[in-house]
Amino acid sequence: MRSLLLIGTGLVGGSFAKAAKTHAVFDRIVGVDRDRGALDRALELGIIDEVDTSANNCDAVCVAVPVGAIAGHVRAAAARCAGPVFDVGSVKGAVVDALRPVPPNFVPCHPIAGSELQGPTAARADLFVDRTVVMTPVAETDDSALDAVRGYWTALGARVAVQTPASHDECFALVSHLPHLVAFAFMDAASRAGPLDHAGNGFRDFVRIAGADVDVWTDILRANASRIRPRLDELLETLNHFRTAMDGGGESLRHCIASGVHAKRVFDEADH
């Protein structure tokens, strides 16, 4: 019987556990979570089979906690479990740096799947189907651990890509971390600007990700701040350009809007 220790029973960790049992990757899921309510709910929902803090008798460990806590859990788990230990965090460089020397059985991972919903009740067995999981192995990473973890994700229906920790963090500063920062800031400003009684679908689509987990995103934005700041500066410069164009009106404003619309259409075509 193959067993997994799941550290963190929220959306992503819980979804991995559900999918792993559905696809017979693991037969028994042992759970641990600092939130006792979440742990009890995961047990009640059948996401985990039992509660235990020990990794000694598990074949693998999935660390699904906020970025700031990943390194500590990985270090402890890797020392007790001979099998693969992997995480699901959105920042890789800070975790790897905090771990040096990196345990050879640790495989850094980032599944590009999620939701603004939180906790074990939001967990879905199909969350990773046709989604990309980025793995960022380092020189110390053991090939057998890497192959095993790749096999877990593939069995769940995910596509696996490989990047360096640095290239991963540079990419996601733009495509994930900055958009979340903007959504949080916009929602905060909008809530103070006036009543939102007549907000339509455009508003709701734009601010959807502002409902994300506070602790998770505080850690992400802090850990990858050095790569997010230059992207934020570029955005502020572009917003100022739009503001100037609005004051001028006419073709200048139309050109700014057309540039953004064109970029979106090019993105959509490449994405399909």
Secondary structure, 3 states (H helix, E strand, C coil): CCEEEEECCCHHHHHHHHHHHHCCCCCEEEEECCCHHHHHHHHHCCCCCEECCCCCCCCEEEECCCHHHHHHHHHHHHHHCCCCEEECCCCCHHHHHHHCCCCCCEECEEECCCCCCCCHHHCCCCCCCCCEEEECCCCCCCHHHHHHHHHHHHHCCCEEEECCHHHHHHHHHHHHHHHHHHHHHHHHHHHHHCCCCCCCHHHHHHHHHHHCCHHHHHHHHHHCHHHHHHHHHHHHHHHHHHHHHHHHCHHHHHHHHHHHHHHHHHHHHHHC
